[in-house]
Amino acid sequence: MNQLPPNDPAGQRFAALWAEVSSVGRDRRRGGYSRHGFDDADRQLREWFTEQAGRRGLDVETDGNGNLWAWWGTPAWARNADAATALPAVVTGSHLDSVPGGGAFDGPLGVVSALLAVDELRLRRLRPARPLGIACFVEEEGGRFGLPCLGSRLLTGAVSPDAARRLQDRDGVSAADAAAAAGMDPLRWGRDEARLAGIGSFVELHVEQGRLLHSADPDAAVGVADGIVAHGRWRLTFTGEGNHAGTTVVADRRDPMIPAAATVLAARRLLADRPSAVATVGRLQVNPGGSNVIASSVDLWLDVRYGATGDTTALVDEITLLARQEADLEGCQVLERRESLSDDVVFDPGLSAVAAEQLSAPVVPTGAGHDAGILAAEIPSAMLFVRNPSGISHAPGEFAETADCLAGVQALADVLAGLIR
């Protein structure tokens, strides 16, 4: 973080909270942070959030899906009120987990800013006419179990509880077992009708992932998102024949690494005439993984984001076709499995327009997935972005200036103030 003005109370509050969060989950090998659902770093940050919420007199609860909530005022379902007649709650927040070796800001900035926005509203002597909640969603990145936005998907029913419980991490630990080890009951997972009915709006603040905000207005510290492009993750398994690296002549090889590598290159070439599309292979798993062994199989994870859902799946189909062609040339087979697919999202036009006008902020799209994108199908949702000068995200170089973060807190407080009246 950049140097804080010595007598800036807001900056000092931000620095204090940020220092506490930044001490948890550092990844000494990769750099950055590795914080994943139900692991030790996740536990520490959940305890930190519970403590900070308690200091502010907020009531903290964990829902059946493992998501954390802190409340200023009591929501309808907690007091057995009729959601049809009770004033719906306003919710903000984000997540505390990261991708492996991720940056400091993605997720935690939204949680820290939400806590500080409550402080700001109290400094303004505002009392909410409707309940105001802060949510911390479980496993937003999917860094452990492969499915992004796990907590919000369970909440809304976008993933079945049985499917979620069967998810496994790289060590073969199921999501159900990991949750149980963390003191939660995975048998309670599933769509929460009462909670969804009692929430009237959701606003998520996030560090921008990219530099579209800078392109729209180089002077803007905060922007408003209008939507998220469709995106998904696919796993391609290339199967060949394991053999000796030194004694097997090329003509006798069925090496699955060859079509896997060709698929990575083919995916990049297919983007040439689609300037708004992206396709990324960020993970390969080679079996058995010896340096002097021809692999018997290679798993490749493909992340594709492009316009509407049909555009995204059509691009994946093209990549998969090329993968099969390359596999045939090497005498290998390919199995394609979709691990997740999120439709393109348009955030609530009214809520986004009011926020943009209220903040005099530019409106930009995003190619990154968020819990707000999942909730948008059920709850009027909006997103605020804090400027990211480098555009780097999901990497240790992710950054935001302290002054911009404080501007984000003020912007979030402004938007919430209008919603809780």
C-alpha positions as CSV (number, residue, x, y, z in Angstrom):
1,M,0.0,0.0,0.0
2,N,1.1,3.6,-0.6
3,Q,2.0,5.9,2.3
4,L,-1.0,7.1,4.3
5,P,-1.5,10.7,5.4
6,P,-0.5,10.7,9.1
7,N,-3.7,12.2,10.5
8,D,-6.3,10.6,8.2
9,P,-8.7,8.6,10.5
10,A,-10.3,6.8,7.5
11,G,-6.9,5.8,6.1
12,Q,-5.8,4.6,9.5
13,R,-8.9,2.4,9.9
14,F,-8.4,1.0,6.5
15,A,-4.7,0.3,7.1
16,A,-5.4,-1.4,10.4
17,L,-8.0,-3.8,8.8
18,W,-5.9,-4.4,5.7
19,A,-2.8,-5.3,7.8
20,E,-4.8,-7.9,9.6
21,V,-6.2,-9.5,6.5
22,S,-2.8,-9.3,4.7
23,S,-1.1,-11.4,7.3
24,V,-3.2,-14.5,6.6
25,G,-2.7,-17.1,3.8
26,R,0.6,-15.9,2.3
27,D,1.9,-18.4,-0.3
28,R,5.7,-18.5,0.2
29,R,6.3,-20.7,-2.8
30,R,4.1,-19.1,-5.5
31,G,4.0,-15.6,-4.0
32,G,0.8,-13.8,-3.3
33,Y,-1.9,-15.6,-1.3
34,S,-3.5,-19.1,-1.3
35,R,-6.7,-19.1,0.7
36,H,-9.3,-21.7,-0.2
37,G,-12.6,-22.9,1.1
38,F,-12.6,-24.7,4.5
39,D,-8.7,-24.6,4.8
40,D,-6.8,-23.0,7.7
41,A,-6.5,-19.6,6.1
42,D,-10.2,-19.6,5.4
43,R,-10.8,-20.4,9.1
44,Q,-8.6,-17.6,10.3
45,L,-10.3,-15.1,8.1
46,R,-13.7,-16.2,9.1
47,E,-12.7,-15.7,12.7
48,W,-11.3,-12.3,11.9
49,F,-14.5,-11.3,10.1
50,T,-16.6,-12.5,13.0
51,E,-14.5,-10.5,15.5
52,Q,-14.6,-7.3,13.4
53,A,-18.4,-7.6,12.9
54,G,-18.8,-8.1,16.6
55,R,-16.8,-5.0,17.4
56,R,-19.3,-3.1,15.3
57,G,-22.3,-4.6,17.1
58,L,-23.4,-6.7,14.1
59,D,-25.1,-10.0,14.6
60,V,-23.1,-12.8,12.8
61,E,-24.5,-16.0,11.5
62,T,-23.4,-18.8,9.2
63,D,-26.1,-20.1,6.8
64,G,-26.6,-23.7,5.9
65,N,-24.2,-23.4,2.9
66,G,-21.3,-22.1,5.0
67,N,-21.6,-18.4,4.0
68,L,-21.0,-15.8,6.7
69,W,-23.4,-13.0,7.3
70,A,-23.2,-10.0,9.6
71,W,-26.4,-7.9,10.2
72,W,-27.2,-4.4,11.3
73,G,-30.8,-4.9,12.0
74,T,-32.6,-8.3,11.9
75,P,-33.7,-9.7,8.6
76,A,-37.2,-11.0,8.0
77,W,-36.4,-14.7,8.2
78,A,-34.5,-14.4,11.5
79,R,-37.6,-12.9,13.2
80,N,-40.2,-15.1,11.4
81,A,-41.6,-12.0,9.7
82,D,-43.6,-12.3,6.4
83,A,-41.1,-11.5,3.7
84,A,-43.9,-10.2,1.5
85,T,-44.7,-7.4,4.0
86,A,-41.3,-6.9,5.7
87,L,-38.8,-4.4,4.3
88,P,-36.3,-6.4,2.3
89,A,-32.7,-6.4,3.4
90,V,-29.8,-4.6,1.6
91,V,-26.6,-6.7,1.4
92,T,-23.1,-6.0,0.4
93,G,-19.9,-8.0,0.8
94,S,-17.7,-10.3,-1.3
95,H,-15.4,-13.3,-0.5
96,L,-12.2,-14.0,1.4
97,D,-10.7,-16.9,-0.6
98,S,-8.2,-16.5,-3.5
99,V,-6.9,-18.4,-6.5
100,P,-3.6,-20.3,-5.9
101,G,-0.9,-17.6,-5.5
102,G,-3.5,-14.8,-6.0
103,G,-3.4,-11.2,-5.3
104,A,-4.3,-9.4,-2.0
105,F,-7.3,-7.4,-3.2
106,D,-9.6,-9.8,-5.1
107,G,-12.3,-10.5,-2.6
108,P,-11.0,-9.2,0.7
109,L,-11.2,-5.5,-0.5
110,G,-15.0,-5.9,-0.8
111,V,-15.3,-7.3,2.7
112,V,-13.0,-4.7,4.3
113,S,-14.8,-2.0,2.4
114,A,-18.2,-3.3,3.6
115,L,-17.1,-3.1,7.2
116,L,-15.7,0.4,6.8
117,A,-18.9,1.5,4.9
118,V,-20.9,0.5,8.0
119,D,-18.5,2.7,10.0
120,E,-19.0,5.6,7.6
121,L,-22.8,5.3,7.7
122,R,-22.6,5.5,11.5
123,L,-20.4,8.5,11.3
124,R,-23.1,10.1,9.1
125,R,-25.6,9.2,11.9
126,L,-27.7,7.1,9.5
127,R,-29.8,4.3,10.9
128,P,-31.0,1.8,8.4
129,A,-34.8,1.6,7.9
130,R,-34.2,-1.9,6.6
131,P,-31.7,-4.6,7.6
132,L,-28.2,-4.1,6.2
133,G,-26.0,-7.2,5.8
134,I,-22.5,-8.0,5.0
135,A,-21.9,-11.4,3.3
136,C,-18.7,-13.4,2.9
137,F,-19.3,-16.2,0.4
138,V,-17.5,-19.5,0.5
139,E,-15.1,-20.6,-2.2
140,E,-15.8,-17.9,-4.8
141,E,-12.7,-18.6,-6.8
142,G,-13.1,-22.4,-7.0
143,G,-9.4,-22.6,-6.2
144,R,-9.8,-25.8,-4.1
145,F,-12.8,-27.7,-5.6
146,G,-12.9,-26.4,-9.1
147,L,-16.3,-24.8,-9.1
148,P,-16.4,-21.0,-8.8
149,C,-18.9,-19.2,-6.6
150,L,-19.7,-22.3,-4.7
151,G,-21.4,-20.6,-1.7
152,S,-23.6,-18.3,-3.9
153,R,-24.5,-21.2,-6.2
154,L,-25.6,-23.3,-3.3
155,L,-27.6,-20.4,-1.9
156,T,-29.5,-19.9,-5.1
157,G,-29.7,-23.5,-6.2
158,A,-27.5,-23.0,-9.2
159,V,-25.7,-26.2,-8.2
160,S,-27.3,-29.2,-6.6
161,P,-26.1,-30.1,-3.1
162,D,-25.3,-33.6,-4.1
163,A,-23.1,-32.4,-7.0
164,A,-21.4,-29.9,-4.7
165,R,-20.7,-32.5,-2.0
166,R,-19.0,-34.8,-4.5
167,L,-16.5,-32.2,-5.6
168,Q,-12.9,-33.1,-4.8
169,D,-9.7,-31.1,-4.3
170,R,-6.3,-32.2,-5.7
171,D,-5.7,-34.5,-2.7
172,G,-9.0,-36.3,-3.2
173,V,-10.7,-34.6,-0.3
174,S,-14.4,-34.0,-1.0
175,A,-16.1,-30.7,-0.4
176,A,-18.4,-32.4,2.0
177,D,-15.6,-33.9,4.1
178,A,-13.7,-30.6,4.1
179,A,-16.8,-28.7,5.3
180,A,-17.5,-31.2,8.0
181,A,-13.9,-31.0,9.2
182,A,-14.4,-27.2,9.4
183,G,-17.4,-27.7,11.7
184,M,-20.1,-27.3,9.1
185,D,-22.9,-29.7,8.1
186,P,-22.9,-30.3,4.3
187,L,-26.2,-32.1,4.6
188,R,-27.7,-28.6,5.1
189,W,-26.5,-27.4,1.7
190,G,-29.1,-26.2,-0.8
191,R,-31.2,-23.3,-2.0
192,D,-32.3,-20.9,0.8
193,E,-35.8,-19.7,-0.2
194,A,-36.4,-17.6,2.9
195,R,-33.1,-15.8,2.6
196,L,-33.5,-15.0,-1.1
197,A,-37.0,-13.8,-0.5
198,G,-35.8,-11.4,2.3
199,I,-33.0,-9.7,0.4
200,G,-34.0,-6.8,-1.8
201,S,-30.7,-5.8,-3.3
202,F,-27.0,-6.8,-3.3
203,V,-24.0,-4.5,-4.1
204,E,-20.6,-5.9,-4.3
205,L,-17.4,-3.8,-4.3
206,H,-14.4,-5.3,-6.0
207,V,-11.0,-4.4,-7.3
208,E,-11.2,-4.1,-11.1
209,Q,-9.6,-7.0,-12.9
210,G,-8.3,-5.4,-16.0
211,R,-8.1,-1.7,-17.2
212,L,-11.4,-1.0,-18.9
213,L,-12.2,1.6,-16.2
214,H,-9.0,3.4,-17.1
215,S,-10.0,3.2,-20.8
216,A,-13.5,4.6,-20.0
217,D,-12.2,7.5,-17.8
218,P,-8.5,7.7,-16.8
219,D,-9.4,10.0,-13.9
220,A,-12.1,7.7,-12.3
221,A,-11.2,5.9,-9.1
222,V,-14.5,4.0,-9.0
223,G,-16.7,2.6,-11.7
224,V,-19.9,0.7,-12.0
225,A,-20.3,-2.7,-13.8
226,D,-23.1,-3.3,-16.2
227,G,-22.6,-7.0,-16.8
228,I,-20.4,-10.1,-17.0
229,V,-19.6,-12.0,-20.2
230,A,-20.4,-15.7,-20.3
231,H,-17.6,-17.9,-19.0
232,G,-16.9,-21.5,-18.1
233,R,-14.3,-24.2,-17.3
234,W,-13.8,-27.4,-19.2
235,R,-11.5,-30.4,-18.5
236,L,-10.0,-32.2,-21.4
237,T,-8.4,-35.6,-20.7
238,F,-6.0,-36.9,-23.3
239,T,-5.3,-40.6,-23.0
240,G,-2.4,-42.3,-24.7
241,E,0.2,-45.0,-23.8
242,G,2.8,-44.6,-21.1
243,N,6.2,-45.8,-22.0
244,H,10.0,-45.3,-21.7
245,A,11.3,-41.9,-22.8
246,G,14.6,-43.2,-23.9
247,T,13.8,-46.5,-25.7
248,T,10.5,-45.7,-27.5
249,V,11.0,-44.5,-31.0
250,V,8.8,-41.7,-32.2
251,A,6.8,-43.9,-34.6
252,D,5.8,-46.1,-31.7
253,R,4.6,-43.4,-29.4
254,R,1.1,-42.5,-28.4
255,D,2.0,-39.4,-26.3
256,P,-0.9,-37.5,-25.0
257,M,1.3,-34.5,-24.3
258,I,1.5,-33.8,-28.0
259,P,-2.2,-33.2,-28.7
260,A,-2.5,-31.4,-25.3
261,A,0.2,-29.0,-26.3
262,A,-1.3,-28.6,-29.8
263,T,-4.7,-27.8,-28.2
264,V,-3.2,-24.9,-26.1
265,L,-1.7,-23.4,-29.3
266,A,-4.9,-24.0,-31.3
267,A,-7.0,-22.2,-28.7
268,R,-4.8,-19.2,-29.0
269,R,-5.0,-19.2,-32.8
270,L,-8.8,-19.4,-32.8
271,L,-8.9,-16.0,-30.9
272,A,-7.3,-14.2,-33.8
273,D,-10.6,-13.2,-35.4
274,R,-12.4,-12.8,-32.0
275,P,-10.8,-9.8,-30.3
276,S,-13.2,-9.9,-27.4
277,A,-12.8,-13.6,-26.6
278,V,-10.3,-15.2,-24.3
279,A,-9.3,-18.8,-23.8
280,T,-6.8,-19.9,-21.2
281,V,-5.1,-23.1,-20.1
282,G,-3.7,-22.4,-16.6
283,R,-3.4,-25.9,-15.3
284,L,-2.1,-29.2,-16.7
285,Q,-1.9,-32.5,-14.8
286,V,0.4,-35.2,-16.2
287,N,0.1,-38.8,-15.2
288,P,2.4,-40.3,-14.0
289,G,4.5,-37.1,-14.2
290,G,8.1,-38.5,-14.5
291,S,10.7,-36.6,-16.4
292,N,11.9,-39.7,-18.2
293,V,8.4,-41.2,-18.8
294,I,6.1,-40.7,-21.8
295,A,2.8,-39.7,-20.1
296,S,-0.2,-42.1,-20.1
297,S,-2.7,-39.3,-19.7
298,V,-2.8,-35.5,-19.5
299,D,-5.6,-33.4,-18.0
300,L,-5.9,-29.9,-19.3
301,W,-8.2,-27.3,-17.8
302,L,-9.6,-24.7,-20.3
303,D,-11.2,-21.4,-19.2
304,V,-13.2,-19.7,-22.0
305,R,-15.0,-16.3,-21.8
306,Y,-16.8,-14.8,-24.8
307,G,-19.9,-12.7,-25.1
308,A,-23.1,-14.6,-24.6
309,T,-23.4,-18.2,-23.5
310,G,-23.8,-19.5,-27.1
311,D,-20.7,-17.7,-28.2
312,T,-18.6,-19.3,-25.4
313,T,-19.8,-22.8,-26.0
314,A,-19.4,-22.5,-29.7
315,L,-15.7,-21.5,-29.2
316,V,-15.2,-24.5,-26.9
317,D,-16.7,-26.8,-29.5
318,E,-14.2,-25.5,-32.0
319,I,-11.3,-26.0,-29.6
320,T,-12.5,-29.5,-28.7
321,L,-12.8,-30.5,-32.4
322,L,-9.2,-29.4,-33.0
323,A,-8.1,-31.3,-29.9
324,R,-9.8,-34.5,-31.2
325,Q,-8.1,-34.1,-34.6
326,E,-4.7,-33.7,-32.9
327,A,-5.3,-36.7,-30.7
328,D,-6.2,-38.8,-33.7
329,L,-2.9,-38.0,-35.4
330,E,-1.1,-39.2,-32.3
331,G,-3.3,-42.3,-31.7
332,C,-4.8,-40.9,-28.5
333,Q,-8.3,-40.3,-27.2
334,V,-9.9,-37.2,-25.7
335,L,-12.7,-36.9,-23.2
336,E,-14.3,-33.4,-22.6
337,R,-16.1,-32.6,-19.4
338,R,-17.7,-29.3,-18.5
339,E,-16.9,-28.3,-14.9
340,S,-18.8,-25.0,-14.9
341,L,-20.7,-22.6,-17.1
342,S,-22.1,-19.2,-16.1
343,D,-24.4,-17.4,-18.5
344,D,-23.7,-13.8,-19.4
345,V,-25.1,-11.5,-16.8
346,V,-26.7,-8.1,-17.0
347,F,-26.8,-6.4,-13.6
348,D,-30.0,-4.7,-12.6
349,P,-30.3,-1.7,-14.9
350,G,-32.1,0.5,-12.5
351,L,-29.8,-0.2,-9.6
352,S,-26.7,0.3,-11.8
353,A,-28.0,3.5,-13.4
354,V,-28.7,5.0,-10.0
355,A,-25.3,4.1,-8.7
356,A,-23.6,5.5,-11.8
357,E,-25.5,8.8,-11.6
358,Q,-25.1,9.0,-7.8
359,L,-21.3,8.5,-8.1
360,S,-20.8,10.2,-11.5
361,A,-18.9,7.0,-12.3
362,P,-18.3,5.4,-15.7
363,V,-20.0,2.1,-16.5
364,V,-17.9,-0.8,-17.8
365,P,-18.4,-4.6,-18.4
366,T,-16.2,-7.3,-16.9
367,G,-15.0,-10.7,-18.0
368,A,-14.5,-11.9,-14.5
369,G,-17.0,-14.0,-12.6
370,H,-18.4,-12.8,-9.2
371,D,-20.9,-13.8,-6.6
372,A,-22.9,-10.8,-7.7
373,G,-23.3,-12.5,-11.1
374,I,-24.8,-15.6,-9.5
375,L,-27.1,-13.6,-7.2
376,A,-28.3,-11.4,-10.1
377,A,-30.6,-14.1,-11.3
378,E,-32.5,-13.9,-8.0
379,I,-31.8,-10.5,-6.5
380,P,-31.4,-7.0,-8.0
381,S,-27.6,-6.7,-8.0
382,A,-24.9,-4.2,-8.9
383,M,-21.1,-4.0,-8.7
384,L,-18.6,-1.2,-8.0
385,F,-15.0,-1.4,-9.2
386,V,-12.0,0.2,-7.6
387,R,-9.3,1.3,-10.0
388,N,-6.5,-1.2,-10.6
389,P,-3.6,0.8,-12.1
390,S,-1.7,-2.2,-13.6
391,G,-4.8,-4.2,-14.5
392,I,-3.1,-7.3,-13.0
393,S,-5.3,-9.7,-11.1
394,H,-5.2,-13.3,-10.0
395,A,-1.5,-12.7,-9.5
396,P,0.8,-11.2,-6.8
397,G,1.1,-7.9,-8.7
398,E,-2.6,-7.1,-8.1
399,F,-2.8,-3.6,-6.6
400,A,-4.9,-0.6,-5.7
401,E,-3.9,2.7,-4.3
402,T,-5.0,3.5,-0.8
403,A,-6.7,6.7,-1.9
404,D,-8.7,4.8,-4.5
405,C,-9.7,2.1,-1.9
406,L,-10.9,4.9,0.4
407,A,-12.8,6.4,-2.5
408,G,-14.4,3.0,-2.9
409,V,-15.5,2.9,0.7
410,Q,-17.1,6.3,0.3
411,A,-18.8,5.3,-2.9
412,L,-20.1,2.0,-1.3
413,A,-21.4,4.0,1.7
414,D,-23.1,6.5,-0.7
415,V,-24.9,3.7,-2.6
416,L,-25.9,1.8,0.6
417,A,-27.2,5.0,2.2
418,G,-29.7,5.4,-0.6
419,L,-30.8,1.8,-0.4
420,I,-31.3,1.5,3.3
421,R,-33.6,4.5,3.7
